[in-house]
Amino acid sequence: MDPQPDIVEVGNASQELEFLYTRDIEFRQETLYFLVVDRFFDGDPDNNEGPNPELYDPEGQDWGKYWGGDLQGVIDKLDYLQQMGITAIWLTPLFEQVERLFIESAAMHGYWTKDFKRLNPRYIGKGEDPSLNNPQPTTFDRLIQELHKRKMKLVLDIVCNHSSPDTGGMKGQLFDDGKLIADFNNDVNHWYHHYGEVTNWEDEWQVQNCELAGLATFNENNPDYRNYIKSAIKQWLDRGVDALRVDTVKHMPIWFWQEFNADIQTHKPDVFIFGEWIYSGPEVEASLQFANCSGMTILDFGLCVAIRAALGQGAEGGFHVIDDIIAKDYRYNGATELITFIDNHDMCRFQTLNPDPEMLRVAVAIIMTSRGIPCLYYGTEQYLHNDTDGGNDPYNRPMMEHWDPESPLYRQIRLLSGLRRLNPAVSLGSQWRKYLTDDVWCYTRRYRDSRCFVALNRGEATHLESVDTEFPDGEHTCILTHQKILVKEGAIHGLELPTRGVIVLSHVGERVKGQVIVRAQLNGVNTQPGEWIVVIGDCPELGNWDIAKGYPLEYINANTWFGEIPFHQTAGQAIAYKYVLLREGQSPIRENVVARRWLLAAEGIVKWRDQWAG
């Protein structure tokens, strides 16, 4: 994480303007690992019984109870995760939970919160104070310290939509660091909606105001609630949390999220936030609006469902089903920041659909090399799955069993995570289909002069006469198989793809270097083939308004242009800039807007996210 810069003087006020106005975390090179804390590893048996010993099953047979996983267990396995190439760990919620059963289940998943300002005592050391107001370090703080020492990040799973269900007449009892502040059954200050459960999932009002599975649903119109939830999350960020995963975002109106994200990002500008809009997709208009206008990105359910259909369920059309989703990336303003995955804690694991470990390897290769930020569900690298009752909740949350660093999938993830960090084409670039049938899919990722070529086969061994790669001519080595592959005139001739084969080639060009690097993203400009975008401005790096010296951006998709702009001479200064569309043999088209203004940081990486002003 970037260090806090010096305070900047503006007029008579001292404000941390530079940090607020210029910092933005870059998450696209990360490889995420999502784990259910209680089911990962028991590093501290002394805390297993927790406040209510009846909720703990030492035999690990009752799937609705706690089995002993904790934050010390995560610390104990950090080296295992780091060596696999994991750079960010997403944990199920760590808030203090209700300590009673609801429909024979405890809150081991973390989504029935009692107090947003306290840690779940089951996850920290016995006798440690769970209050976030207590400055004394806990196991949670040691986890943050150990992660950051390894240059890894922590993603905190948060829930703003609801608190707890009816556990013995205590529905929705909410605490502020131990003090009762709301009660669904005695809701004198209107902290909750009281409209009953959703009965029509096509009714947007019901989805946003009625209850989900009997959970007490917060009334976001109440400013006291909004102040409470925002102040709580800020405390977690102050303890060192790097990113937020937000649960059930479709169940609250977008204005709430816009306000929430503005406040949270003002408090900590370099926090990355992504939401769970279940079964979102490029054709689900409401989820598109959320992804483009809420201030956070989302989990890519559209791609997940397509991969599961094509590779897990053998859908007719095969790779066409997946490619069709990528082809709709232009509908998103930030397709390269979508969180990609093949399974999670709310659906059966991939291998329950298709037990073939080689098909799993193909599926993982897709999310590791396609656009977006990959997220692996815990145990995938060890082929962990349980097929009881179709492998659905809770059987998709078994205890982690194996820690083999020689597992073939563990090794593949390590290699492809390294590729993501090394080759900017994979993390930042466009994606171009090069060959497509039901059973074979080849694509090239492209950014500046960096390239990554991927060939995938879901069927039997096959031979491709010729496939374009956009690679420089010569011999290239597959990252996964170490096979030598010859590229001639930009193409591979006579490519042999084995059964369920994966081939990945990488060519890394020169990286952009600068005292400050601005990652500029422009959406909403309608370019045609042969047209391109440059950035001009009132500084040497942007040509001093000379269009011929403007800084060119890269085409990502029909909605997005992107580029890394290095600044040396103007670092730390205020600049003005705008975008220009250039056309061969025709007059340039400047944006119809007064120039944008920006205070550049003195060092580091920042982002611009702009909409074309036509």
C-alpha positions as CSV (number, residue, x, y, z in Angstrom):
1,M,0.0,0.0,0.0
2,D,1.2,3.5,-0.8
3,P,2.6,5.4,2.1
4,Q,0.6,8.4,3.4
5,P,2.0,11.5,1.6
6,D,2.7,14.7,3.3
7,I,-0.2,17.0,4.1
8,V,-0.8,19.6,1.4
9,E,-1.5,23.3,2.3
10,V,-4.5,24.7,0.4
11,G,-5.4,28.3,1.5
12,N,-5.5,28.4,5.2
13,A,-6.6,24.8,5.7
14,S,-4.4,21.8,6.1
15,Q,-5.9,18.8,4.3
16,E,-4.8,15.5,3.1
17,L,-5.8,16.5,-0.4
18,E,-3.1,14.7,-2.3
19,F,-3.9,11.4,-0.8
20,L,-7.7,11.9,-1.3
21,Y,-7.5,13.3,-4.8
22,T,-4.9,11.1,-6.4
23,R,-4.7,7.7,-4.9
24,D,-6.5,4.6,-6.2
25,I,-5.5,1.0,-5.6
26,E,-4.7,-1.2,-8.6
27,F,-6.1,-4.7,-8.1
28,R,-5.9,-6.1,-11.6
29,Q,-2.6,-8.0,-11.1
30,E,-3.9,-9.7,-8.0
31,T,-4.9,-13.4,-7.6
32,L,-7.6,-13.8,-5.0
33,Y,-8.3,-16.8,-2.8
34,F,-11.7,-17.0,-1.1
35,L,-11.9,-19.1,2.1
36,V,-14.5,-19.9,4.6
37,V,-12.6,-19.2,7.8
38,D,-14.3,-21.9,9.9
39,R,-13.5,-24.6,7.3
40,F,-9.9,-23.7,6.4
41,F,-7.6,-24.6,9.3
42,D,-7.8,-24.8,13.1
43,G,-4.7,-23.0,14.2
44,D,-5.9,-22.3,17.8
45,P,-7.9,-25.2,19.4
46,D,-8.4,-23.2,22.6
47,N,-11.0,-20.9,21.0
48,N,-13.1,-23.7,19.4
49,E,-16.0,-23.8,21.9
50,G,-16.5,-20.0,21.7
51,P,-19.2,-18.2,23.7
52,N,-21.7,-21.1,23.2
53,P,-20.0,-24.5,23.2
54,E,-23.2,-26.1,21.8
55,L,-22.5,-24.5,18.4
56,Y,-19.2,-26.3,18.0
57,D,-18.9,-29.9,16.6
58,P,-15.4,-31.3,17.4
59,E,-16.1,-34.3,15.1
60,G,-16.9,-32.1,12.0
61,Q,-20.0,-34.0,11.2
62,D,-22.7,-31.4,11.8
63,W,-22.4,-29.2,8.7
64,G,-24.4,-26.4,10.3
65,K,-22.0,-25.9,13.3
66,Y,-18.6,-24.5,13.8
67,W,-15.7,-26.9,13.1
68,G,-12.8,-24.8,14.5
69,G,-11.2,-22.9,11.7
70,D,-9.8,-19.5,12.8
71,L,-7.5,-16.6,11.9
72,Q,-4.5,-18.3,13.5
73,G,-5.2,-21.1,11.0
74,V,-5.0,-18.6,8.1
75,I,-1.7,-17.2,9.5
76,D,-0.3,-20.8,9.7
77,K,-1.0,-21.3,6.0
78,L,0.1,-18.0,4.6
79,D,3.3,-19.4,3.2
80,Y,1.4,-22.2,1.5
81,L,-0.9,-19.6,-0.1
82,Q,1.9,-17.2,-1.0
83,Q,4.0,-19.9,-2.7
84,M,0.9,-20.8,-4.8
85,G,0.9,-17.2,-6.1
86,I,-2.1,-15.9,-4.1
87,T,-1.7,-12.2,-3.5
88,A,-5.0,-11.3,-1.8
89,I,-7.1,-13.4,0.6
90,W,-10.9,-12.9,0.9
91,L,-12.3,-14.1,4.2
92,T,-15.9,-14.8,5.1
93,P,-17.2,-12.1,7.4
94,L,-15.3,-11.6,10.7
95,F,-18.0,-9.7,12.6
96,E,-19.4,-10.9,15.9
97,Q,-22.3,-13.3,15.1
98,V,-25.4,-14.4,16.9
99,E,-24.6,-17.4,19.1
100,R,-27.8,-19.4,18.6
101,L,-29.1,-21.8,16.1
102,F,-31.4,-20.8,13.3
103,I,-33.0,-23.8,11.5
104,E,-30.4,-26.1,13.0
105,S,-27.5,-23.9,11.8
106,A,-25.0,-21.7,13.5
107,A,-23.6,-18.5,11.9
108,M,-20.4,-20.3,10.9
109,H,-20.6,-18.6,7.5
110,G,-20.5,-15.1,9.0
111,Y,-23.6,-13.5,7.5
112,W,-25.7,-13.2,10.7
113,T,-24.1,-10.2,12.3
114,K,-24.7,-9.2,15.9
115,D,-22.1,-6.4,16.2
116,F,-20.3,-4.8,13.3
117,K,-17.7,-3.3,15.6
118,R,-16.5,-6.5,17.2
119,L,-14.6,-9.5,15.9
120,N,-16.1,-13.0,16.1
121,P,-14.4,-14.3,19.3
122,R,-14.2,-17.7,17.8
123,Y,-11.6,-16.5,15.3
124,I,-9.2,-14.8,17.6
125,G,-7.3,-15.9,20.7
126,K,-9.2,-16.9,23.8
127,G,-9.3,-13.9,26.2
128,E,-8.4,-11.4,23.4
129,D,-10.7,-8.4,23.4
130,P,-12.9,-8.5,20.3
131,S,-13.7,-4.8,20.3
132,L,-12.3,-2.8,17.4
133,N,-12.1,0.2,19.9
134,N,-9.5,-1.7,21.9
135,P,-6.0,-0.7,20.6
136,Q,-4.4,-3.9,21.9
137,P,-3.4,-6.2,19.0
138,T,-5.4,-9.4,18.4
139,T,-4.9,-12.4,16.1
140,F,-6.7,-10.3,13.5
141,D,-4.0,-7.6,13.7
142,R,-1.3,-10.2,13.5
143,L,-2.9,-11.7,10.4
144,I,-2.8,-8.2,8.8
145,Q,0.8,-7.8,9.8
146,E,1.8,-11.2,8.4
147,L,-0.1,-10.5,5.1
148,H,1.5,-7.1,4.6
149,K,4.9,-8.5,5.4
150,R,4.4,-10.8,2.5
151,K,3.0,-8.0,0.3
152,M,-0.4,-9.8,0.3
153,K,-3.7,-8.1,0.8
154,L,-6.8,-8.8,3.0
155,V,-10.3,-8.6,1.5
156,L,-13.0,-8.2,4.2
157,D,-16.4,-9.6,3.4
158,I,-19.1,-7.2,4.6
159,V,-22.9,-7.2,4.9
160,C,-24.8,-4.0,4.7
161,N,-28.3,-5.4,3.8
162,H,-29.2,-7.3,6.9
163,S,-28.2,-8.4,10.4
164,S,-29.6,-11.7,11.9
165,P,-32.7,-14.0,11.7
166,D,-35.0,-14.9,14.5
167,T,-32.9,-17.0,16.9
168,G,-35.1,-17.6,19.9
169,G,-37.0,-14.3,19.6
170,M,-33.9,-12.2,19.2
171,K,-34.3,-11.3,15.5
172,G,-32.2,-8.3,14.4
173,Q,-30.7,-7.4,17.7
174,L,-27.9,-5.1,16.8
175,F,-25.0,-3.8,18.9
176,D,-22.6,-1.0,18.7
177,D,-19.5,-2.4,20.4
178,G,-21.6,-4.2,23.0
179,K,-24.4,-1.6,23.4
180,L,-27.8,-2.6,22.1
181,I,-28.9,0.0,19.5
182,A,-31.6,-1.8,17.5
183,D,-34.1,-4.6,17.8
184,F,-36.3,-5.8,15.0
185,N,-39.1,-6.8,17.5
186,N,-38.9,-3.4,19.2
187,D,-37.9,-1.2,16.4
188,V,-38.8,2.2,17.8
189,N,-36.2,4.1,15.8
190,H,-37.0,2.4,12.5
191,W,-33.7,0.7,11.8
192,Y,-35.4,-2.1,9.9
193,H,-37.9,-2.7,7.1
194,H,-41.0,-4.7,8.1
195,Y,-42.5,-5.8,4.8
196,G,-42.1,-9.6,5.2
197,E,-40.2,-11.9,2.8
198,V,-39.7,-11.4,-0.9
199,T,-42.5,-13.2,-2.8
200,N,-41.9,-11.9,-6.3
201,W,-38.3,-11.8,-7.3
202,E,-39.1,-9.8,-10.4
203,D,-40.4,-6.9,-8.3
204,E,-37.5,-4.6,-7.8
205,W,-39.2,-2.9,-4.8
206,Q,-39.6,-6.2,-3.0
207,V,-36.1,-7.3,-3.8
208,Q,-34.7,-4.1,-2.2
209,N,-37.1,-3.8,0.8
210,C,-38.4,-7.2,1.7
211,E,-36.6,-9.9,3.7
212,L,-34.1,-12.4,2.3
213,A,-34.5,-15.9,3.9
214,G,-35.9,-14.4,7.2
215,L,-33.0,-12.0,7.8
216,A,-33.8,-8.7,9.5
217,T,-33.4,-6.2,6.6
218,F,-31.9,-2.8,7.4
219,N,-33.8,0.4,6.6
220,E,-31.2,2.3,4.5
221,N,-33.4,5.5,4.7
222,N,-32.5,5.8,8.4
223,P,-29.3,8.0,8.6
224,D,-28.5,6.6,12.0
225,Y,-28.1,3.1,10.4
226,R,-26.1,4.5,7.5
227,N,-23.7,6.4,9.9
228,Y,-23.4,3.2,12.0
229,I,-22.5,0.9,9.2
230,K,-20.1,3.3,7.6
231,S,-18.3,4.1,10.9
232,A,-18.0,0.4,11.5
233,I,-16.4,-0.4,8.2
234,K,-14.0,2.5,8.5
235,Q,-12.8,1.0,11.8
236,W,-11.9,-2.2,10.0
237,L,-10.1,-0.3,7.3
238,D,-8.2,1.6,9.9
239,R,-6.9,-1.8,11.3
240,G,-5.4,-2.5,7.9
241,V,-8.0,-4.1,5.6
242,D,-7.1,-3.5,1.9
243,A,-10.3,-4.3,0.1
244,L,-14.0,-5.0,0.6
245,R,-16.3,-7.7,-0.8
246,V,-19.9,-6.5,-0.3
247,D,-22.7,-9.1,0.1
248,T,-26.2,-9.0,-1.5
249,V,-25.8,-5.6,-3.2
250,K,-28.9,-6.1,-5.4
251,H,-31.0,-5.9,-2.2
252,M,-30.4,-2.3,-1.6
253,P,-31.0,0.8,-3.8
254,I,-28.0,2.1,-5.9
255,W,-28.1,5.5,-4.2
256,F,-27.2,3.8,-0.9
257,W,-24.1,2.2,-2.5
258,Q,-23.1,5.5,-4.2
259,E,-23.2,7.3,-0.8
260,F,-21.5,4.4,1.0
261,N,-18.7,4.1,-1.6
262,A,-18.1,7.8,-1.6
263,D,-17.8,8.0,2.1
264,I,-15.6,4.9,2.4
265,Q,-13.3,5.9,-0.4
266,T,-13.0,9.4,1.0
267,H,-11.9,7.8,4.2
268,K,-9.5,5.4,2.5
269,P,-9.1,6.2,-1.2
270,D,-6.9,3.2,-2.0
271,V,-9.5,0.6,-1.0
272,F,-10.7,-1.7,-3.7
273,I,-14.4,-2.7,-3.5
274,F,-16.4,-5.4,-5.3
275,G,-20.0,-6.5,-4.8
276,E,-22.0,-9.7,-5.1
277,W,-25.0,-9.2,-7.4
278,I,-26.0,-12.9,-7.7
279,Y,-26.4,-14.1,-11.2
280,S,-25.4,-10.7,-12.7
281,G,-24.4,-10.7,-16.3
282,P,-24.0,-8.5,-19.4
283,E,-27.7,-8.9,-20.3
284,V,-29.0,-8.2,-16.8
285,E,-29.7,-4.5,-17.1
286,A,-30.0,-3.8,-13.4
287,S,-26.7,-5.4,-12.6
288,L,-25.0,-3.6,-15.5
289,Q,-26.2,-0.3,-14.1
290,F,-24.9,-1.2,-10.7
291,A,-21.5,-2.2,-12.1
292,N,-21.2,1.0,-14.1
293,C,-22.7,3.5,-11.6
294,S,-22.4,2.3,-8.0
295,G,-18.7,3.1,-7.5
296,M,-17.6,-0.6,-7.1
297,T,-17.1,-3.5,-9.5
298,I,-18.9,-6.9,-9.2
299,L,-18.3,-10.6,-9.2
300,D,-18.7,-11.9,-12.8
301,F,-21.5,-14.4,-12.5
302,G,-22.1,-14.2,-16.2
303,L,-18.7,-15.6,-17.0
304,C,-18.9,-18.1,-14.1
305,V,-22.2,-19.6,-15.3
306,A,-20.9,-19.8,-18.9
307,I,-17.7,-21.7,-17.8
308,R,-19.7,-24.0,-15.7
309,A,-22.1,-24.7,-18.5
310,A,-19.5,-25.2,-21.2
311,L,-16.9,-27.2,-19.2
312,G,-18.8,-28.5,-16.2
313,Q,-22.1,-29.5,-17.9
314,G,-20.9,-30.1,-21.5
315,A,-23.3,-27.5,-22.9
316,E,-24.0,-27.5,-26.6
317,G,-21.9,-24.7,-28.2
318,G,-19.0,-25.3,-25.8
319,F,-16.5,-22.5,-25.9
320,H,-18.9,-20.4,-27.9
321,V,-21.0,-20.0,-24.7
322,I,-18.0,-18.5,-22.9
323,D,-16.8,-16.4,-25.8
324,D,-20.3,-14.9,-26.2
325,I,-19.9,-13.4,-22.6
326,I,-16.5,-11.9,-23.4
327,A,-17.9,-10.4,-26.6
328,K,-20.4,-8.4,-24.5
329,D,-17.6,-6.8,-22.4
330,Y,-18.4,-3.4,-24.0
331,R,-21.5,-3.2,-21.9
332,Y,-19.3,-2.7,-18.8
333,N,-17.3,0.4,-18.1
334,G,-14.7,-1.7,-16.3
335,A,-14.7,-5.3,-17.7
336,T,-11.0,-5.7,-16.8
337,E,-11.9,-5.3,-13.1
338,L,-14.7,-7.8,-12.9
339,I,-14.0,-10.6,-10.4
340,T,-13.9,-13.9,-12.2
341,F,-14.5,-17.3,-10.6
342,I,-15.8,-20.8,-11.4
343,D,-17.5,-21.7,-8.1
344,N,-18.1,-20.3,-4.6
345,H,-19.8,-21.0,-1.2
346,D,-23.3,-20.5,-2.7
347,M,-23.1,-23.1,-5.5
348,C,-21.8,-26.6,-5.9
349,R,-18.1,-26.9,-6.6
350,F,-17.0,-27.2,-10.2
351,Q,-15.9,-30.8,-9.7
352,T,-19.4,-31.8,-8.5
353,L,-20.5,-30.8,-12.0
354,N,-17.5,-32.5,-13.7
355,P,-15.1,-34.6,-11.6
356,D,-12.5,-34.7,-14.3
357,P,-9.4,-32.9,-12.8
358,E,-8.1,-32.0,-16.2
359,M,-11.4,-30.1,-17.1
360,L,-11.0,-28.2,-13.8
361,R,-7.5,-27.3,-15.0
362,V,-9.0,-25.8,-18.2
363,A,-11.6,-23.9,-16.3
364,V,-9.0,-22.4,-13.9
365,A,-6.7,-21.5,-16.8
366,I,-9.6,-19.4,-18.3
367,I,-10.0,-17.2,-15.2
368,M,-6.3,-16.9,-14.7
369,T,-5.6,-15.7,-18.3
370,S,-8.9,-13.9,-19.4
371,R,-9.8,-10.4,-18.6
372,G,-10.8,-9.7,-15.0
373,I,-9.4,-10.5,-11.6
374,P,-9.4,-14.2,-10.8
375,C,-10.7,-15.6,-7.5
376,L,-10.2,-19.2,-6.5
377,Y,-12.4,-20.9,-3.9
378,Y,-10.5,-22.5,-1.1
379,G,-9.3,-26.1,-1.8
380,T,-9.8,-26.0,-5.5
381,E,-6.0,-26.4,-5.9
382,Q,-6.3,-29.7,-3.9
383,Y,-9.5,-30.9,-5.8
384,L,-11.6,-30.4,-2.7
385,H,-15.3,-31.2,-3.2
386,N,-18.1,-33.0,-1.5
387,D,-21.0,-34.3,-3.7
388,T,-23.5,-35.0,-1.0
389,D,-27.0,-33.7,-1.9
390,G,-25.6,-32.4,-5.2
391,G,-22.8,-30.6,-3.5
392,N,-24.9,-27.6,-2.6
393,D,-24.8,-25.5,0.6
394,P,-23.5,-26.6,3.1
395,Y,-21.7,-29.4,1.4
396,N,-19.7,-26.9,-0.8
397,R,-18.0,-25.8,2.4
398,P,-16.0,-28.9,3.6
399,M,-13.0,-28.8,5.8
400,M,-9.8,-28.2,4.0
401,E,-7.9,-31.5,4.0
402,H,-4.7,-31.4,1.9
403,W,-1.9,-28.9,1.6
404,D,0.2,-30.5,-1.2
405,P,2.4,-27.9,-3.0
406,E,3.1,-30.5,-5.7
407,S,-0.6,-30.8,-6.7
408,P,-0.7,-30.2,-10.5
409,L,-3.3,-27.5,-10.1
410,Y,-1.4,-25.8,-7.3
411,R,1.6,-25.6,-9.6
412,Q,-0.5,-24.3,-12.5
413,I,-2.0,-21.5,-10.4
414,R,1.5,-20.5,-9.2
415,L,2.8,-20.2,-12.8
416,L,-0.2,-18.3,-14.0
417,S,-0.3,-16.0,-11.1
418,G,3.3,-15.1,-11.8
419,L,2.3,-14.5,-15.4
420,R,-0.4,-12.1,-14.3
421,R,2.1,-10.0,-12.3
422,L,4.8,-10.1,-15.0
423,N,2.8,-9.6,-18.2
424,P,0.6,-6.5,-18.3
425,A,-1.3,-7.9,-21.3
426,V,-3.0,-10.3,-18.9
427,S,-3.9,-7.9,-16.2
428,L,-4.6,-4.7,-18.3
429,G,-5.0,-5.7,-21.9
430,S,-7.7,-6.4,-24.5
431,Q,-8.8,-10.0,-25.4
432,W,-8.9,-11.1,-29.1
433,R,-10.5,-14.3,-30.3
434,K,-8.1,-16.2,-32.6
435,Y,-9.7,-19.6,-33.0
436,L,-13.1,-20.9,-31.9
437,T,-15.0,-24.1,-32.1
438,D,-17.2,-25.9,-29.6
439,D,-14.1,-27.7,-28.2
440,V,-11.2,-25.3,-28.9
441,W,-10.7,-21.7,-28.0
442,C,-7.7,-19.6,-28.7
443,Y,-7.2,-16.0,-27.8
444,T,-4.5,-13.4,-27.5
445,R,-4.3,-10.8,-24.7
446,R,-2.7,-7.6,-25.9
447,Y,-1.4,-4.5,-24.2
448,R,1.2,-2.1,-25.9
449,D,3.9,-4.5,-27.2
450,S,3.1,-7.3,-24.6
451,R,1.2,-10.4,-25.6
452,C,-0.2,-13.6,-24.1
453,F,-1.5,-16.3,-26.3
454,V,-3.8,-19.0,-24.8
455,A,-5.1,-22.2,-26.5
456,L,-7.7,-24.4,-24.7
457,N,-9.1,-27.7,-25.6
458,R,-12.2,-29.2,-23.8
459,G,-12.3,-32.3,-26.1
460,E,-10.0,-35.0,-27.4
461,A,-6.5,-34.3,-28.9
462,T,-6.7,-32.2,-32.0
463,H,-4.5,-30.5,-34.6
464,L,-4.8,-26.9,-35.7
465,E,-3.5,-26.2,-39.2
466,S,-2.8,-22.5,-38.4
467,V,-3.7,-20.0,-35.7
468,D,-2.7,-16.3,-35.5
469,T,-1.1,-15.2,-32.3
470,E,0.2,-11.6,-32.9
471,F,3.5,-12.8,-31.4
472,P,6.9,-11.9,-32.8
473,D,8.4,-14.6,-35.0
474,G,10.6,-17.2,-33.3
475,E,10.5,-19.9,-30.7
476,H,8.3,-19.4,-27.7
477,T,8.0,-21.7,-24.6
478,C,4.7,-22.7,-23.1
479,I,4.6,-21.5,-19.4
480,L,2.8,-24.6,-18.3
481,T,4.3,-27.5,-20.4
482,H,7.7,-26.0,-21.3
483,Q,6.9,-27.1,-24.9
484,K,8.8,-25.1,-27.6
485,I,6.4,-23.6,-30.1
486,L,7.5,-21.9,-33.3
487,V,5.7,-18.7,-34.4
488,K,6.2,-17.8,-38.1
489,E,4.7,-14.7,-39.7
490,G,2.7,-14.2,-36.4
491,A,1.0,-17.6,-36.5
492,I,1.5,-21.1,-35.2
493,H,1.3,-23.7,-37.9
494,G,0.5,-27.3,-37.0
495,L,-0.4,-26.8,-33.4
496,E,-1.0,-30.0,-31.5
497,L,-3.5,-29.7,-28.6
498,P,-3.7,-32.7,-26.3
499,T,-6.9,-33.9,-24.7
500,R,-8.0,-31.2,-22.2
501,G,-4.9,-29.3,-23.2
502,V,-3.8,-25.8,-22.1
503,I,-1.0,-23.9,-23.8
504,V,0.0,-20.4,-22.6
505,L,2.7,-18.3,-24.3
506,S,4.0,-15.0,-23.0
507,H,5.9,-12.1,-24.6
508,V,6.6,-9.2,-22.3
509,G,7.4,-5.8,-23.8
510,E,8.9,-2.8,-22.2
511,R,6.9,-1.7,-19.1
512,V,5.9,1.9,-18.6
513,K,8.1,3.7,-16.1
514,G,7.5,7.0,-14.4
515,Q,7.7,8.9,-11.2
516,V,3.9,8.9,-11.4
517,I,2.0,6.6,-13.6
518,V,-1.6,7.6,-14.5
519,R,-3.7,4.7,-15.6
520,A,-6.2,6.5,-17.7
521,Q,-9.5,4.8,-18.7
522,L,-12.0,6.4,-21.1
523,N,-15.5,5.0,-21.7
524,G,-18.3,5.9,-24.0
525,V,-16.5,6.9,-27.1
526,N,-17.7,5.4,-30.3
527,T,-14.6,4.6,-32.3
528,Q,-14.4,2.8,-35.7
529,P,-11.6,0.7,-37.1
530,G,-8.7,3.0,-38.0
531,E,-9.6,5.6,-35.3
532,W,-7.7,6.0,-32.0
533,I,-7.7,8.1,-28.9
534,V,-4.9,10.3,-27.5
535,V,-4.7,12.4,-24.3
536,I,-3.6,16.0,-24.6
537,G,-2.9,18.6,-21.9
538,D,-1.0,21.6,-20.6
539,C,2.1,19.7,-19.7
540,P,5.1,18.2,-21.5
541,E,3.9,14.6,-20.9
542,L,0.7,15.4,-22.8
543,G,2.2,17.4,-25.6
544,N,1.4,20.9,-24.2
545,W,-1.9,20.8,-26.2
546,D,-0.2,19.7,-29.4
547,I,-2.3,16.8,-30.8
548,A,0.6,15.4,-32.7
549,K,2.4,14.9,-29.3
550,G,-0.7,13.5,-27.5
551,Y,-0.3,10.3,-25.5
552,P,-2.0,7.3,-27.2
553,L,-4.4,5.0,-25.4
554,E,-5.0,1.3,-26.0
555,Y,-8.2,-0.1,-27.4
556,I,-9.7,-2.6,-24.8
557,N,-13.2,-3.1,-26.2
558,A,-15.9,-1.1,-28.0
559,N,-16.6,0.9,-24.8
560,T,-13.1,1.2,-23.2
561,W,-9.8,2.8,-24.1
562,F,-6.9,2.6,-21.6
563,G,-3.3,3.5,-21.1
564,E,-0.5,4.1,-18.6
565,I,0.8,7.6,-18.9
566,P,4.2,8.3,-17.2
567,F,4.8,11.6,-15.6
568,H,8.2,12.9,-14.5
569,Q,8.5,16.6,-15.0
570,T,4.9,17.4,-13.9
571,A,4.7,14.9,-11.0
572,G,3.1,16.6,-7.9
573,Q,1.6,19.4,-9.9
574,A,-1.9,20.4,-11.1
575,I,-2.6,19.7,-14.8
576,A,-5.4,20.1,-17.3
577,Y,-6.2,17.5,-19.9
578,K,-8.8,16.2,-22.4
579,Y,-9.2,13.4,-24.9
580,V,-9.1,13.6,-28.7
581,L,-10.3,11.1,-31.3
582,L,-8.0,10.9,-34.3
583,R,-9.0,9.6,-37.7
584,E,-6.7,8.9,-40.6
585,G,-7.0,11.6,-43.2
586,Q,-9.7,13.5,-41.3
587,S,-9.9,16.2,-38.8
588,P,-9.5,15.3,-35.2
589,I,-12.5,15.4,-32.8
590,R,-11.8,17.0,-29.5
591,E,-14.0,16.4,-26.5
592,N,-16.7,19.0,-26.2
593,V,-15.8,19.9,-22.6
594,V,-13.7,22.4,-20.6
595,A,-10.5,20.6,-19.9
596,R,-10.5,18.3,-17.0
597,R,-8.2,19.3,-14.1
598,W,-6.2,17.0,-11.8
599,L,-3.7,17.3,-9.0
600,L,-1.0,14.7,-9.7
601,A,0.5,12.7,-6.9
602,A,4.2,13.2,-6.3
603,E,4.8,9.5,-6.8
604,G,3.0,6.2,-7.3
605,I,0.1,5.0,-9.4
606,V,-3.2,6.7,-9.8
607,K,-6.2,6.2,-12.1
608,W,-8.5,8.4,-14.1
609,R,-11.9,7.1,-15.0
610,D,-13.6,9.3,-17.5
611,Q,-16.6,9.4,-19.8
612,W,-16.2,10.8,-23.3
613,A,-17.8,14.2,-23.6
614,G,-19.1,14.3,-27.2
